[in-house]
Amino acid sequence: MSNVSYQNFKIKRPDRNQRNKHNSFVIWFTGLSGSGKSTLANAVERALFDKGVSTYTLDGDNIRLGLNKDLGFSAEDRSENIRRIAEAANLLIDAGLVVCASFISPYKKDRLYVEKTVKSDKFVEVYVKASVEACEERDVKGLYKRAREGEIKDFTGISAPYEIPENPSIVVDTEKLSIKEATALVIDNVEKML
C-alpha cells in the first residue's frame, strides 16, 4: 500500500519489558475443541499474573464474537482468523505482555505464520493433546454430536483435519495430567523466558 507507512515510535518493546521486569512473548495453545486449551491458558495466565507478570489471554470464542465475527470455518477463513490473531498477539507482545493464545489453529502453515510473525524467540507452542474420544466426552456444548449429525460443517477432528504439531515446545496430555500438573509443566518451561 503506497499510502500507508510504518510509524516508528520512541517507546519500544525492550523499554516496556524493562519497565515490566520481564520479557514479552506468546504462549500458543493448540489442540482439538475440548482438549483443554482455554482452561489451561486461563490457569497459566493466572499463575503468571500472580507472579507479577503482565499478561493477556486471547481465546478463540472471544475473538470470533468480536474481531473475527465476519469469518466462518472454511480452510480459508480459519487461516485468516489465525493471521489476524497473530498480528494482534504481536501488538500485545510489543506492548510488553505475555500473551496466552488459545486457538485450535489446525493447520501447520498457520502456526508457522504465527511463529514467523512474532519471531521464534517469542513463540512457545503448546500442543494440548487429547483424543477425539476424550474431547467428545468433555463436550459440554454438544459440538461433536452436532458435527457427527452433519449440523456443523468443517468441524476439526470430525469433518475437517487437525495437523498435529511436529515439534511443539511443550506437549500437555490432558488425558494424563491434572490441570494443576499441566499448568506447572507450562510454567516450568516458560519461566526461563521471563
C-alpha positions in Angstrom: 0.0 0.0 0.0 1.6 3.2 -1.1 -0.4 5.4 1.2 0.5 3.6 4.4 3.8 3.7 6.2 5.1 2.2 9.4 5.2 4.6 12.3 8.4 4.3 14.3 7.6 5.2 17.9 10.1 6.2 20.5 9.0 3.6 23.2 9.9 0.1 22.1 9.2 -3.4 23.3 12.6 -3.6 25.2 11.6 -0.4 27.1 8.3 -1.9 28.1 10.0 -5.2 29.0 12.4 -3.4 31.2 9.7 -1.5 33.0 7.6 -4.7 33.5 10.8 -6.6 34.6 10.1 -9.5 32.3 10.2 -10.4 28.6 7.1 -10.5 26.4 6.2 -13.4 24.2 3.2 -15.6 23.2 2.3 -19.0 24.6 0.3 -20.5 21.8 -2.1 -23.3 22.9 -3.2 -25.5 20.1 -5.4 -28.7 20.1 -8.8 -30.0 19.3 -12.0 -28.4 20.6 -12.5 -29.8 24.1 -8.8 -30.7 24.6 -8.5 -28.2 27.5 -6.8 -25.3 25.7 -8.9 -22.5 27.2 -8.9 -24.0 30.7 -5.1 -24.4 30.6 -4.4 -20.9 29.1 -6.6 -19.4 31.8 -4.7 -21.3 34.6 -1.3 -20.4 33.1 -2.3 -16.8 32.8 -3.5 -16.8 36.5 -0.2 -18.3 37.6 1.9 -15.8 35.7 -0.3 -12.9 36.8 0.1 -14.0 40.4 3.9 -13.9 39.9 3.6 -10.2 38.8 3.8 -10.9 35.1 1.8 -8.6 32.8 -0.5 -10.9 30.8 -3.4 -11.1 28.4 -5.4 -14.1 27.1 -6.7 -14.3 23.5 -9.3 -17.0 23.2 -10.9 -18.5 20.1 -14.6 -18.0 21.1 -14.0 -14.4 22.4 -12.1 -13.4 19.2 -14.8 -14.9 17.0 -17.5 -12.9 18.9 -15.8 -9.6 18.0 -12.7 -9.1 15.9 -13.3 -12.1 13.7 -17.1 -12.3 13.7 -17.1 -11.9 10.0 -15.3 -15.3 9.5 -16.6 -18.8 9.1 -14.9 -22.1 9.4 -13.7 -22.8 5.9 -10.0 -23.5 5.5 -9.5 -20.0 4.1 -11.4 -18.4 7.0 -9.6 -20.4 9.6 -6.3 -19.2 8.1 -7.5 -15.6 8.1 -8.6 -16.0 11.7 -5.1 -17.1 12.7 -3.4 -14.4 10.6 -5.4 -11.7 12.4 -4.7 -13.2 15.8 -1.0 -13.4 15.0 -1.0 -9.7 14.2 -2.9 -8.9 17.4 -0.6 -11.1 19.5 2.4 -9.4 18.0 1.0 -6.0 19.1 0.4 -7.3 22.6 4.0 -8.6 22.7 5.2 -5.2 21.6 3.1 -3.7 24.4 5.2 -5.8 26.8 2.7 -8.6 27.7 3.0 -12.3 27.9 0.1 -13.5 25.7 -1.7 -16.8 26.3 -3.3 -17.6 22.9 -5.8 -20.4 22.9 -6.9 -21.5 19.4 -7.5 -24.8 17.6 -5.2 -23.5 14.8 -5.5 -26.8 13.0 -3.1 -26.1 10.1 0.7 -26.3 10.4 1.2 -23.5 7.9 -0.9 -21.1 10.0 1.0 -21.9 13.2 4.3 -21.3 11.3 2.9 -18.0 10.2 2.3 -17.1 13.8 5.8 -18.1 14.8 7.3 -16.1 11.9 5.1 -13.0 12.7 6.0 -12.9 16.4 9.6 -14.3 15.8 10.5 -17.7 17.0 12.3 -16.5 20.2 9.0 -15.0 21.3 6.9 -18.1 20.4 6.1 -21.1 22.6 3.9 -23.7 21.0 1.9 -25.8 23.5 0.2 -28.8 22.0 -2.7 -29.6 24.2 -3.1 -33.3 23.4 -6.3 -35.2 23.8 -8.0 -37.8 21.7 -11.2 -37.1 19.7 -13.0 -39.5 22.0 -11.9 -37.7 25.2 -12.8 -34.4 23.7 -16.3 -35.7 22.8 -16.8 -36.9 26.3 -15.9 -33.5 27.7 -18.0 -31.6 25.1 -20.4 -29.5 27.2 -21.5 -27.5 24.1 -22.6 -30.6 22.2 -20.5 -29.6 19.2 -19.1 -33.0 18.4 -22.6 -34.5 18.4 -23.9 -31.8 16.1 -20.8 -32.3 13.8 -21.4 -36.0 13.6 -25.1 -35.4 12.8 -24.0 -33.0 10.0 -25.3 -29.9 11.6 -21.8 -28.3 11.8 -19.7 -28.4 8.7 -15.9 -28.2 8.7 -15.6 -29.3 12.3 -12.0 -30.0 13.3 -11.4 -33.6 14.1 -14.6 -34.8 12.5 -15.1 -33.3 9.1 -12.0 -31.1 8.9 -8.4 -32.0 9.6 -6.1 -31.2 12.6 -2.4 -31.3 11.8 -0.7 -32.4 14.9 2.4 -30.2 15.7 5.6 -32.0 14.8 8.0 -30.2 17.2 5.9 -28.3 19.8 7.8 -26.6 22.6 5.6 -28.4 25.1 3.2 -31.3 24.9 0.5 -31.4 27.6 -1.5 -34.6 27.6 -4.8 -33.6 29.3 -5.9 -37.2 29.5 -3.0 -38.0 31.8 -2.3 -34.7 33.6 -4.5 -32.8 36.0 -4.9 -29.0 35.4 -2.6 -28.3 38.3 0.1 -30.6 36.8 -0.4 -29.2 33.3 -0.1 -25.6 34.5 3.1 -26.4 36.4 4.5 -28.1 33.3 3.9 -25.0 31.2 5.1 -22.6 33.9 8.3 -24.6 34.4 9.0 -24.4 30.7 8.3 -20.7 30.2 9.9 -19.2 33.4 13.3 -19.2 31.7 11.9 -16.9 29.0 10.7 -14.3 31.5 
